[in-house]
């Protein structure tokens, strides 16, 4: 499979960081093509090493793959929604990198939950028994069912799907939505159900994912190796309230940005809370899981708004680089940038410049807008002035680098033009 490059109009629009429906559609198409390529690689690996796998593992994978194909025949868009879910990508990265043997087989078992989720969302009939070596059935983007028996019984026609632990005591009934992007209705079964459903954040379809085992690497995130927060350590009410406020702020100053974020970001993964020593909360995007933002709950709604814009642009650039390589691998040069204390390689400079250019655009709109809190307006003016020069320095580093591809150089030149336009706007305001 080859990934077709984007049109010149879309390419230019992405470089100038303003949201467009065409740009978002192109990146989503590229992400899906990449995800299908990874799934095909997994299929090839299983087929080529079939003789090395236990019979039960081979048969389980064959059954799961067949269910995924049946679901796609019912509703390809719904299956695409599951395949493109961020944690599906994180799982694919792990299973494809796993060595032969128990580690690979353990990762491979997660595929059953992917297939069942696809069937639920597509309204595809599903029945039978699912073997669960881990004792847990993970349905990406929906939730987790603990199955102490090591089995789950599935049953349902083109409507509600009933999933019960093998012992038959606890489970969940899932009803697919009328549209693939809708929210699946969840009804726990049993007096002490072991079902934990993901909670949808207000104003869209993004979920607060505190359950998926692939949401954060076992080694943690960032220099501090932050682990994921468990559900008992994060409060949906606080996240939902701040998420709603952040959306309201962004809607007031940049409605197009809100629409883009609602399409690009699919999940929020809470990290362990900060110590609240006055430092900023941490956020990150994994290359293997674009569309998920890993973060600590910020102290304010406007900090969350900034984080959403920042991480959405990390996702956008990563997706574009898969379609149209912007830099060559293997470059060893390190460079100083104004927003980091440690020197960065060219890919890091590129990602940082792109995300901060989008933030500078946001800060300009917050500074000059009227429907924003006074504290954020003051901060935005300060951040705009300080980061505009820092971004200019980073863009100069990129333009002088021999590690960029031709497309990468063109992209940076377009970024520079938009950066210059913000400078002109600032001078006019002054």
Buried (B, 14 or more C-beta within 10 A) or exposed (E): EEBEBBEEEBBBBBBBBBBBEEBBEBBBBBBBBBBBBBBEEBEEBBEEEEEEBEEEBBEBBEBBBEBBEBBBEBBEEBBBBBBBBBBBBBBBBBBBEBEEEEEBBBBBBBBBBBBBBBBBBBBBBBEEEBBBBEBBBBBBBBBBBBBBBBBBBBBBEEEBBBBBBBEEBBBBBBBBBEEBEBEBEBBBBBEEBBBBBBBBBEBBBBBBBBBBBBBBBEEBBEEEEBBBBEBEEBEBEEBBEBBBBBBBBBBBBBEEBBBBBBBBBBBBBBBBEBEEEEEEBBBBBBBBBBBBBBBBBBBBBBBBBBBBBBBBBBBBBBBBBBBBBBBBEEBEEEBEBBBEEEEBBBBBBBBBBBBBBBBBBBBBBBBBBEEBBEEBBEBBBEBBEBBBEBBBBBBEBBEEBEBBBEBBBBBBBBBBEBBEEBEEBBEEEE
